[in-house]
């Protein structure tokens, strides 16, 4: 590969001559860097056919003075001289850069940037894509630091399990790394700057379009599953990127009922007549304000907890706490409430009635999860139906069932709405009946649920 450093001590050349030579070298560097990137692109298509659609969406563009690379979802910008120097040192770098940037967008990393702490999310996203690339064991795109990076990622996997950006980010938040260790992460995993992440205005490829591309890659990976160049981490990251995103608080609006709330109804009150009467008839208003209006508020609902062995206690308790906090937030409760927290495996093990905040705090402090047998959903529905017959509920709107999903569903639809919240996504789980609303929330999602708003 031709070297592009300017020779020192050049003499006998005019300023115009030097400028012309500099321009020629720049043009030559541009052309060679384009060839290098085209070669990298071709190599990826040959070895990973499932990335052809995604690869076709990312264009490349030279930007001198960048001294690195960055992407915005449409274009991968790179400094030609910077790229060629790295290519001279490590021929696999252009392929690695291409793959690194491509997986960032296929895994949806740039679109979650504003929701998280930028520095930690940068580290987490870089580590996640590098883990996928290394795990694929490609004959292309190899770097001198791969062995060290692989050891680092294996240790990380022992601590947190499957390496997705979301899991790594949560780990970094809970286990702050030192400045020295942070520099090590950057040395091993950094490939491109993320300065353009979160700036989506004017892009040709929108957030929704990238999600469709990710869905296509996910489908193509299954088609090429016999290829050796796929990995468990690749499939897990694709599943995380393409899963349906729910606003859990919005779903809980389904558990509201119309009730009477004692407060002034500003929508139906005429202040003109009211103030006129006060001024004309000495504090005698012509109209009185309505003292109440109808509002949607939660009054009665059931939280059912699957206490089979696969549902871990701390995760269950966090789910209960945040579900209750969401429903309680923004005055969505009546002053008097009727909440039942039912624990069940193959049988109903306990039923705790919550009538006030003190009851809930006592349950969270002293309540114990019991059961841990096999799972059958039917006993909870039978039990709730019995409570309805006994008049325990005036107008039960719905039931939230937190479970791993491995159980027997009721044969018929109940008279109230039901949400099944699954601990994690799994294709082997029995199919959910059409009358139920399935929601997948993994442990990271539960921890990230915002309390106090609906």
N, C-alpha and C positions, 0 to 999 in steps of 0.2 A: 504494500500500500504506500502510495506516494506521501511524503511528509510535506507539511504545509507551513512550517515555521519560516519566517522571513530570515534570510541570511544577514548576519551582522556585518557592518563595515562596507556596505555597497558603495561604490564610487563611480563617477563618470556617467551618471544617469541624471537626466533632467527630472524635475518634479512631475512633468507630464508623463515621462517614461515610467517613473516609479508608480504613479497612479494607474497607468495602463496595465503594468505588470500585476499590481495588487488586484485590479478588477478581473484580470485573467485567472489568477489563482482562486479568487472568490467564485468565479463561474465554474471553474474546474472542480472545486470543492462541492459546490451545489450539485453538479451533475453526478459526481461519485457518490455523494450521500443519498441522492435519489435512487441510484442503482442498488446501494446497500439496503435501503428500506424496501425496495421492490423485491430483492432477494429474500429478505426476512419475511415479507408478506407471502411470497410463494412457498417458502418452507413451512409456514404455519398451515396453509391450505392443504399441502401434501400430507402433513402428519396429523392434522386435526380438522377433518372435513366438516365436523359439526359447527365450526366457527365461521364458515364461509359467509353466511348472511351478516353476522355481526361485523366481521372484518370488512365487508364491503361498505359499511356505513361510516367507518372512520377514515377520513382523508388525512393526508400528511402535508405539512407546509413548513418550509424553512423560515426560521426567524433568527437572523444574525444578532449576536449580542445577548441572546437568552442565556447562554452558558449552561444549558440543560434542556429539559423537555417539560411540557405541560399540555394538558388537553382540556377541552371544554364540552365534550360530548359530540361535537361535529368534527373537530380537527385535532390532530396530534401535531403540536408545534415542536420543532427541535432546532437546535443550533448545529449547522452543518459541520463546522470545524470540531466542535465538542464531540459530535457523534463519531466522526472519522478517527479522532484520537483514541476514543474508547474502543472502537472497532479494531484498530491496530493492536491494542493491548489485549482485548478479549473479543474474538470474532463472534461469540454468541450473544453479545450485548444487544444489538438491534432487535433480534428475535425476542429477547427477554423483555425489552422495553415495550415492544408491540403487545406482547401477551399481557404484561402487567397493566398497561393502560386499558386494554380491551376488557379484561376481567373486572376492572373497577366499574366499568359502565354496565357490563352484563350482570354484575352482582348488585347494581343499584347503589353503589357507595356514594357517589357524588350528590345524589338527591336527598340523602339523609344528613348532609353536612351541617345545615343550619340548626338542626335539632340537638346537636351534641357539642361537646368541647372539641374545638377544631384540632388542637395538637394531639390529643389522645386518639381521636377518630382517625387522624392521618396515620399514626403508628399502627392502629388496629387493622385498618383497611389494607395497608401495605403488607403486614404480616400475613393476613388472610389470603391474599392473592398469591404471595410468594409460596405459601404452604401448598396451595393447589398446584402451582406449576411444578414444584419439587416432587410432590407426591405422584404426579403423572409420569415421572421418569422419562422425560423426552430426550431423544438423542440430539436435539437442537436447543439453543438458548442456554447452554450451560455456562456457569461463571466460576471463578476461582474460589469464591466465598460460599459455594453451595454446601459443602460439607459442614462448615461451621454454622451456617443458617439452618441446615437440617437438624443438627443437634439441639439448637436453641428451640426450634419449633416442636421437637419431640418432647422436650422437658415441659414446654408450655401445654402441650396436649395432655400430659399426665396430670396436670393441675386442673384443667377446665374441660377436658373432653374434646369433642369435635370443634375444630377451629373455624368459626365464622367471625366476620368483623364485629358483629354484635356481641358475641361471647367474649372476644378478646378485649373489646372496649370496656365491658362491664368488669372484667378482671383488672384492667389497668386502673379503673376508677376506685376499685376496692383495695388495690395493692399498688400504691404509687411507686414508680421506679425512680432510681437515682438519676442524676444528670449523666453520670458515666454510663449507666445501663441504657439510658435513652439514646445516647450517641451510638452505642453498639447496635441498637435496633435500627437506627437510621442507616448505619454503615451496611448492615446486612440486608435490609428490606427496601430501602428508599430507591426509587427509580425516576419518578417525575414529581414536579411541584403540583400542589392542589389549589393554587391561588384562584383558579377559575371555577372551582366547585361552588355550587350554590348560586351562581350567576347564570340563570337559564333564559333570560330575556333575549329574544332575537335568534335563538338557535333553530336550525332546521329540523333537528331530531329532538322531539319533545320527551318529557318524562314518560308520558303514556306510550309513545312509540318505542322507547327503550324497553319498556315492560313487555311489549309484544315481541321484541327481538329476543329478550331473555326467555320468554315462553317457547319460542322457536328453537333456541339453543337447547333448552331442557328436553324438548321432544326429540331433537336430533341426537342428543347424547344417548338416549335410550335406543335409538336405531343403530348407533355405533357402539353399543355397550360391550360387544365382543372385542372391540379394539383394545389394545393394551394401554392406549393413551387416554384413558379416562380414570377417574379416581372417586373414592367415596366422598372426599372433601369437595370435589367439583360438584357432585350431585347434591350434597347437603347445602352448599352455598347457593346453588341455583334454586333449590326448594325454598330457602329463606328469602331469596330475592323475589320470587314469583308468587309467594303465598298471598292470599287476600288479606288486606289490611283493614281491621275493624276499628271503629271508634266505639270502644266498649261502653263508654258513657252514653252514647247515642242509642245503642241497643237497649240500654236499661230504661229508656223512655217508654218502651212497650209495657213497662210495669207501673204505669201511672193510671190513676183513675180521676174522674171529675168529682171534686168535693167542694164543700163550702169553706171559704177562708175568710175570717172576720177582718176585713180591711176596706178602706175607701176604694170604691170602684171609679177611678179617674176617667175611664173610657165612656161611662154613661152619665157623668155628672156635669151639669151646666153651671160653671162658676159665674157667668154673667148675672143670671137671676139671683144667685146666692148673694153676691156682693151688693147688688142693687137693693135687695131687701134689707141688708144690714145698714145701708146708708139712708134709705127712705123711711124705714119704720123702726129706727132705733134698736138695732141689734136683733131684729126679727127677720130671719131669712125667708124668702119666698119658697125655697125648696130646701129639703134636707138631703145630705149626701147618703147614698146607699152605703150601708155598713159592711157589705160583703160582696164578693164576686166569686165566680167559679174559676178555679185554677187546677192545673194538673199537678197532683202531688202523690207521692207514694204513700200508701196506707198499709197495705198488706202484701206480703210476698213470702216465698219460701226459698231458702238456700239449702240445697241438698249436696252433701259431701260424700263422695265415694271414698271410703276408708280402706279399700283393698290395698294390698301391700305395695302396689306400684305408685301410689300417690303419697309422696313424702310429706311429713308433718309440717315442716316450716313453710313449704310452698303453699300448702292448703291454708294455713293460718294467715299468710300474707294475702292470699286471694280473698278470704272472708273479710279481712280488715279493709281492704281497698274497695271491695264491692259495697260494703256497708257505708264506707266514707263517701263514695260517689253518690249513692242514693240519698244520703243524709245531707249532702252539700247543697248550697243555694236554696235552703228552706224547702226542699222537695218532700220533706216529711210533714205529716200532720203532727200536732202536738201529742196526739196519742197514736202509737204505732202498734202493729201486730206482725212481728217477724218470727218465723220459725226456722231454726238452723237444725237440720236433720242429718244425722250420720247413719250411713247404711253401707253394708257390703252385700251379702246375699240376704240379709234381713235388716230391718230398722233397728239400730243400736241405741240411739238416743234422739230426743227432741228437746231442744232448748228454746223456750219462748222469750223473745226480746220485746219489752214494752217501752223501754226508755234507754237513754245513753248509759245509765248506770248498769243496767242489765247486760248490755253488750260489753262494757269494760270488764265486768265480773267474769263473763264467759271467756274473754280473751286472756284474762289473767289466770283463771282457775280451771277452765274447761280442758278436757283431755280428749284426744282422738282415740276412738275405740273401734274395734272390728278387725280389719286387716285380713279378711277372708276372701272368698271369690266374690264376683260382682253380679248382681241382678238388679236392674233398674225398676222392675215392676213393683217391689214392695213399697217403695217411696210413693209412687203414684196411688197405689191402693190405700196407703196410710193417709195421704192428703185427701183423697176422696172421702174417707171415713170422717176426717175432721170437718169437711164441708157438710156432710150429712148431720153432724152433731152441732152445727152452727158456730164452729170456731172462727170461721171467716165470714164477713159480711159480703165482701166483693173481692175475692182473690184474683188478682190480675195475672200473676205468672209465677213460674218456678225456674230457678237457675240451678243447673246440675253440673257440678265440677267433678270431672272423671277422666280416666285414661281412655274411656270409650269401649273397653272390652267387657261387654255385659249383654244382658237380654233386655230388649226394648219392649215396652207395652204393645199389645196387639192393636190397640185403637187410640185415637187422638183424645187427649183430655179436654176438659172444658175451659182451660186456661192456657196461655202462651207458655212455651218452654224453650229455654236456651240450654244447649249442652255445650259446656266449655271444656275443651279437651286440653290436656296438659302438653301435648306435643302432636305434631302431624305424623300420621302413619297410614300407609296405604293398606295395611293388613287389618285395620280396624273394621268391625262390622259396619255396614252402611246405615246411616242415620235415617229414621223415618221422615217422610216428606213434611210432616206437620211440625217438626222440630227445627230450631235454628242452630246450626253447628258453628261454633267459634273455636279457632285454634289459638291458644295463648301459651307460649312456652315460658319458662321461668324468667327469662329476660323481659318478655312482654309484661308479665305480671308485676315485676319490679318497676317497670317504667310507666305503669298506669297512673294517670294523674288523678289525684283525689280532690274532692270538693267541688267538682263541676260535672254537669250532665250535658 
